[in-house]
């Protein structure tokens, strides 16, 4: 089992920045990738950014050049960060941390609200 705890959401004006954090604990040795998804009202959940255990990132086209995903590790906790710069109103959504572990297990955080005002 992997537990994910997110923090860092909030309200910001367009052009501003926020950093999201997601701490993974439990069976972190089994994690092969972590990422961030988001879901805006009335829309499907979509991938924002993902990073493999080897540190290889990939991004949705809509956030390339503005968002940066990174990961830090210690013995008991992996933490994935999403630095979000030049935020736009269309970035407003609930952001969910995600971890893929082993061949079939997927874990989700509880979600954190990001709101960008124009």
C-alpha positions, 0 to 999 in steps of 0.5 A: 500500500502507498499513502499519498498526502498532498499540499500546496493548493490555493488561490492565485492571480493569473501570472502567479505561481504555486508549488504543489507537494505530494508525500508518498509513504508506505511501500514506496519501493514499489513505485515506478512513477508519480504524477499530477492529474487535474480535473476541472468542473464538468471535465474529465481528469487529465494528466498534467505531468508525470515523472518516472522513478528514474527521473524522466519527466513528461508534460501535457502540452498545455503546461510545457514551459510553465510547470516543472515536476521533480521528485525527492527521496529519502528512506521512508518518503518520496515527495513529488513537487509540481512547480506551477508558474505563469498560471492561467485561469484555465489551470483552475482545477482540483489537482490529484497526486498519482502513483503507479506501483508494480504492474497494476496498482495505482494510488490517488491523493485526496486532491487539492484545489488550485484556483487562478483568478483573471 
